[in-house]
Every structure is written in structure tokens, then in C-alpha cells.
Amino acid sequence: MDILKVIEVLAESDTSWEDAAQNAVKKVAKSVTHIKSIYVNEMSACVDGDKIVKYRINAKISFVVNRGS
């Protein structure tokens, strides 16, 4: 059985919430291996005038810390 760890991260993008999620995974992957999933808890956006300028997410990323047999 694998043992998983879950970390909570915040990420943002200028283009979309999907891109913000991808940015989160890319950043975490620089220091963590065996990422299994991302769960987006919350989405928000920054607005300037009548335009969304930043897409933000709060997400949980799970990864394997101990591979079982």
C-alpha cells in the first residue's frame, strides 16, 4: 500500500483557473515526485475595472511518500 501526503498550495495565472492549477502542479513538481492528484478547494479572481486580471486557486496536491508492496 502506498502512503500519500497532501499539501495545500495557492497559485495564480493571468489566463485561467485551469492554468493556475497547472502552474501549481509545475511548481510543486520541482521539489516533489510522484504527484498523484490535485483537488481545487476554492477559486477566486482579481478584477480591474470590468476585467479579470488574475485567476487564483487554493488547492490540495497529493503525492506518494512511501511506496508499499
Protein Blocks (a to p, Z undefined) as FASTA:
>chain_A
ZZddddddddddfkbmklmmmmmmmmmmmmpghifbdcdfbdcdddehjacfbdcddddd
dddfbdcZZ
